[in-house]
């Protein structure tokens, strides 16, 4: 077994189109659509469900759920003999080479995920695998939290089958991106196909199912594939709520919110793009904090509550506090901070989150050294100068003239802004130092001491 790349990049391997025998456990929205579509693609599919009504529907050529075009696909699958259904898990495993788990993962009352259906299906599949000689692939298609495949699916299959993962069977994660009401269209037009696995062999085998689907196939590790669906759904929920709160605010101001949002989405360079969607340190500067405060204040004047927009600055402050706590946990007092402006390539210090971080550390009694090649205190004037003199009155005494000087005088080094000169100073870092990288500026293997990334 070879570990897959965890950066979400495609891995190029030759894939040969072939017909496969597939068992699909769970015949709800995801399972029924997946079964019907793979049958349409020429694969032999056997659906499995404990609900005899759903099984009967499939075998009679009817859809167990209301979904556009689904009944037509199921009827065609039955007519060609490529689609059947059963309540017997053993029968399904015997007649297939790959199983897709599409059972529900509902919420419990406390919000936690109920995985009893996943566990039950894994026990059933494992018991059937105990009598099987050929290797088998088990694919999680249900939405599950990171670590579920490694912590529940694999151990349950091993315990029930008596076989080892990677030898008698393989486990993959294949999140679905199907929307109710347009699920068949979404099956054939996904934004991408994501396969999480611990081996190239398993990933390549599963990828054969999607040879004719016009989307990039990305192979990654199990946990990344599990997490992706949650990131997607959280982002979708955030977008809907954001649009609704902007809509509520616009209504109070007599502005057409649909025009505003249409114009917003026309910007595919910054708004609807990868811009600003990289985990990292807090935001700052002269625009974002000020404009958020003004928007929220105006909403309050209208007695309008906008919880999502109101929480942005709160969450941003927590980013700074989390970073400060990471530094505190190091137990070392001499800290060097690379970068002071609110972002690299500027000398703007106004509402810089790095300035806020420095203030916090000074207040805790840390001996601080700061280096920013773009910040010359002698050249700072106006509101920028007034801000930094108010926030850190003795800033001049903390500034270093060079990166080498900062490295030499620090036990903990915080890379708060990207600085191209860091690459030229890697030899200056010592084995007894800790580097806290907030910007993914350097690779851990290039640091002789301890390396801590903020979100990786």
Residue, then its C-alpha position, 0 to 999 in steps of 0.5 A: x500500500x502506498x499513501x496517497x497525497x494529502x494536498x488534494x491533487x490528482x494522481x495520474x494513473x491509467x484507468x481502463x473502462x470496464x463493467x463492474x458489479x456493484x452493491x449499494x447499501x441504502x436506497x434513499x435519495x443518494x442510494x437510489x439515484x446512485x444505483x439507477x445511474x450506475x445501472x444506466x452506465x452499464x454496470x450491474x447493480x444490486x441495491x440493499x435495504x432493510x425497508x421491504x417497500x423500497x426493495x419492492x419498488x426497485x424490483x417493480x421498476x418504480x422509484x421509492x422516492x420522488x426525484x425527477x427522471x429517477x423512475x425512468x432510470x430505474x425502469x430502464x435498469x430493470x428492463x435491461x436486467x442491470x438493476x435489482x434489489x434485495x434485503x439480504x446483505x450476504x446475497x449482495x456481497x456475493x454478487x458484487x466486487x464493490x459496495x457503496x454505503x449510502x445509508x443515513x447518518x441522522x443527527x441525535x438530539x444533542x447534534x451528534x451524528x448517529x452512525x448506527x446504520x453505518x455500523x450495522x451495514x459494516x457488520x453485515x458486509x464484514x460477515x459476508x466477506x468472511x466467506x469471500x476469497x477475492x479482495x473487496x472494496x467498501x466505499x463510504x458515500x454517506x456523509x460522515x465526520x473525519x476519522x469515521x472510516x479509520x475509527x469505525x468502518x475499518x475496525x468493524x469490517x476487520x472484526x466482522x470479517x477476520x480480514x485485514x484492511x489493505x489485504x482482504x478488503x479496501x475502504x474508500x471515501x467517495x462524498x456525493x454532491x447530489x441535490x434533491x430535485x436535480x440529483x440525476x443531473x448532478x450525478x452526471x455533472x459533478x463539480x469534481x469526483x473525490x476519492x479518499x483512500x489509503x492506497x492507489x490500488x483502491x482509489x484507481x479501482x473506484x475511479x473506474x466507475x467514473x471514467x465516463x463522468x465529465x469531471x476531474x477525479x481527485x484522489x486524496x486521503x480518507x480524512x480529507x475526503x470525509x471533511x470535504x462534504x462538511x466544508x461544502x455544506x457549511x459554506x452553502x449554509x453560510x452563503x444562504x444566510x449571508x445573502x439573507x442577512x444582506x437582503x434584510x439589511x437592504x430592505x431596511x435601506x430601500x435597496x434592491x438586494x437581488x441587484x446587489x447580490x447579482x453584482x456581487x456574484x459578477x466578481x469572479x476574481x475576488x468574490x466568487x473565487x478562491x480568493x480569501x478562502x485559504x485558512x490562515x491568520x486574522x484579517x485587518x486593515x483600514x476597510x474590512x473591520x471598519x465597514x463591518x462595524x458600520x454595517x452592523x451598527x446601522x442594522x442595530x439602528x433599524x432594530x435588525x439583528x444580523x447574527x452571522x455578520x455580527x459574529x465575523x469580528x468576534x470570530x476574527x478576534x478569536x483567531x488572534x487569541x488562539x494564536x496568542x495561546x499557542x505562543x503562551x503554551x511554548x513557555x518561552x518569553x523571547x518571541x520574534x514576530x516577522x511582519x507587522x502590517x496587516x498584510x504583506x507588501x504594505x506598510x499599513x498598520x491600521x487594525x493590523x491583527x499582528x499589532x493586536x497579537x503583539x499588544x497581547x504578548x507585551x501585556x503578558x510580559x513577553x520580550x518582543x522583537x519585530x521585523x517588517x521590511x516594509x515598515x519604516x517607522x521614520x516614514x510612517x505618518x498621519x493616521x497610520x502613525x497615530x494608530x501604532x503610537x497609540x497601540x504600541x507606544x514604545x514600538x521603536x525599541x522592539x523593531x529589528x533592522x534585519x531578519x537575521x537579528x530577529x532570529x538570533x534574539x528569539x526563542x519563538x519565531x512567529x511568521x506572521x507575514x510572508x517574506x521572501x527573504x525567509x528562504x535566504x535565512x533558513x540556515x539562521x534558524x536553530x534547533x532549539x527554536x520554535x517556528x509558528x508559521x501563520x502563513x505557510x511561508x516555509x516547509x516544515x522539513x526546512x526548519x531545524x527546530x520545532x515547526x507549528x503551522x496554524x492550520x496544518 
